[in-house]
């Protein structure tokens, strides 16, 4: 919703929300500069992937239909589960996998009811790329958050994402807001961005990566509710049905959460930082 009403262009929106979030992250993650170069490099790489996700997603929702963009980008929990099973060899509970499938069906139902705009192959590919970028960023961040202070990881992920969005934003037409309202809008967006990533990384430190990813299916439900309250957009019967299906899927996924698996793909474990 905030991307749609932003006073600046898509990549610029991504940059400013991250740049404004950074001081908050640095305040909490004061030990960020005491980490090893290897850990910082991995966290920056996760941020670069996150920046790619934001750039692709912000452009996708402006180029293709809401239905296609939403369905394609919400493939990221399925990608995460596939990587955890196929690459890391982890065993995920049947309830978690069933909940993931049910929640995705609910997302499809919501997106179908909200479809507007014309289909675009470029927009669809951008949404699919966003799903892949975010899934990879999530998997790397999860490994780091289990070994390091999640607040430290958040700092470097935000820096990497902001540095990725900046050069793309500089090529756009609307780079800087030109009114106090525009700056206030982006400041609010930045504070919200910091809170969301801080909470997300905190969850990655304590729960299985797939379970955290599946929780992302709650986004369409929350967006539907916010659209009603803030914009007066009354949800359709299909949207309400889809939201109910997602809630059922999330309930299935969280009834029996997977135990946190040990990280093995990023070596050199270190003590979790304090501060």
N, C-alpha and C positions, 0 to 999 in steps of 0.2 A: 504493500500500500504506500509506503513512504517513497519508494523508488518512483512510483507512478506520478506522484505529486512533487517530486524534487525540483528545486529551482535551478539545478545545473544538469548537464548531460550525464548519461549512464556511468561511464568510467570515472568521471569527475565526482559523481555522487559516491562511488565506491572509495575513491581516494579520501575525500573530506570526512566521511564517516569514520574511516580508519585513523586518519591523522588526528582528529579530535578525540578519538578513543585512546590514543597512545599515552598522553600524560596521565590519565587515570590508571592505565596498565603499569606504567613506570612507577607510580606512587606505591602500588601494592607489590610489584615484582622488583624490589630494590636490589636483589641479588642477581639480576639478569646478566650483568657484565662480569660476574665471577664464575660463569660456567665455562666448560671446555670449548675449544673452537669446534670440535666435532659435534657437540650437542647444539651449539648455536647454529652451525651449518644446517643440521637436520631441521631445526625449528624454522629457520629462514626459508628452507625449501618447502616446508609445509605451508608457510605464509605465501610463498610464490604461487603455489597451487590454489590456495584460497583466493588470492587476487585474481587468478585466471577464472575461477568459479564466479566471482562477483561480476567481473567484466562480461563474461559470456551470458550470465543469467540476466543482468540488467539490460543487455541488448536484445536477448531472446524474447523477453516479454513485450518488447516494442516492435518486433518484427514478425512474430507469428501469433497464432491464436492462443488465448489464455489456456484453453484445454490442452493443446499439444505441448506448450511450454511447461505447464504444471506437471503433466503426466511424465514427460521425459526427464525433467530435473529430479523428480521424486523417485527415480530409479536408483538413487545413490545408496539407500539402505540395502537394496538387493545386491548391488555391486560390492558393498562392504561384506555382506554375509558370504558371497561367493568367494571373495579373496580369503576370508578367514578360514573357510572350509577347504578350498582348493589349494591355496598357497601356504597357509600356516598350518593346515592339517588339524584345525580345532573342531571339536564336536559341539554343535549348538543344539539346544533342546528343541524337540519337536514343537513345543508350545511357542517358542520364540519364532521359529520359522513359519508356523501357521499364522501367528499374529501379524508377522510381516506381510504375508500374502493377503490376508484379510484387509489390513490397513491400506495396502496399495490399491485394492479393489475399491475401497471407499474413496480414495483420492481420485481414481478414475471417474467415479460417479459424480463427485463434486465438480471436477474439471469439465465433464460433459455438460453439466447444467450451466456452467459459467462461460461456455464457449462464446467468444466474440472476436471479431477481426478475421483476416484472411490467413490461410495457411501459407507458410513459407519454408522451403527446404533449408535455407540459410538459418532462419530462426530456430527450426527444429534441431539442426546440427549444433547450434550454439547451446541450446538447452541440454542436449545430450552431453556435450563437452563439459558443461557446468557440472553435471552429475558426476562425471568421471573425475574432474579436478577435485571436487569437494570430497568424494569418497577417498581418494588417495591422501588428501590433506588430513582427513579424519583419522585414517589408519596410522599415519606417521605421528600425528599429535598424540594419539592414544599411547603409543609406545613410550614417548617422551614423558607424558604426564604420569606414567606409572613409575618412573625412575627419578624424576625431578619434581620440584615444586611447580604445580600447575600454573601458578601466577607468573613464574619466570618464563614458562613456555608461551603463555599468552602474549607477553611482551614481544618476543621475537617473531611469533606468527603474525602479529599485527604489523610489525615493521616490514616483514617480507611482503605482506599483502599490499601495504601502502606503496612501497617502492615499485611493485608490479603495476599497480593501477595508475601511478603518476604519469609515466610516459604516454600511455594510451589516452589519459584524460587531457593531456596537453594538445592532442590533435583534434579535440572536439570544439564545437562552436561555443557552448556555454560552460566555461571552466570555473568561474568565480561568481558567487551570488552578488547581486548589486543592490541589496536592500537589507536593512536590519532584520526584517522578517526572514529573509533567506538564510542569514547567518544563524538566527535563532533556531530555524528549522533544522539545519545541519548540525548544530550543537546538540539539540535533542536527539537527533539520529545517532550522533557519535556516542553520547552517553548510553543510549540503548544498545549500541553495538558492543561497547565495552562490557556491559552487564551480561549480554547474551553469550559472548565468547568466554568470559570468565566462568560463568556457570557451566557452559558446555565442557570446558576443559576440566573443571572440577569433577564433573560427572565421568569424564573419560578416565580420571585417576582412580575411580572406585567401581566402575561397572564395565561389563563387556562392551567392546566397541560396537558390535551389532545392536545391542540393546539401546545404546545411546543414539545410534543412527535411526533406529526404528521410531524413537521418540519424536524424530523430525516430522513424522506423519501428523503430529498434532498441529503443525503450522496451518494447513488449510482450514482446520476446524476453528482455530483462534482467529484466522483472517476473516472467516465468514461471520463470526460474532462481532469483530471489530468493525467490519463494513456496515453491519446493522446499526451499531451504536454510534459510530463516528460519521458515517456517510449516509445513513438512512437507507442503505440498500437491503431491501427485504429478501432473505434467501428463498430460493425456489424449493419446491418439494424435493427435487433431486438433490439439492445441496444439503438439505436437512437429513435426507436418507444417507447420503455419502458420509456426513459427519457422524451419524450414528454407527455406521459400519466401521469407520476409523476408530471410534471409541471402543468398540468391541474388539477390534484387532489389537489395540494398545493394551486392553485388559488381558487378552490372551498372552501377549508377549511379556507382560510384567508379573503375571501370577507366579511364574517359576523362573526368575532371572538366572542367567548363567553365572557361575562363579567366575571371578576375574582370572583370566589366564595370565601366565607369566610371559613377559616379553623376551623374545629370543632373536629378533631380526635386527635390532640395533644394539651393538655390543657395548662394552665398557660401562657396566652399571655403576652409578654413583649414588651417594647418599642424597636423600631428599633435602633441598635447601630449607632454610628457615627465614622468617622475616615477613 
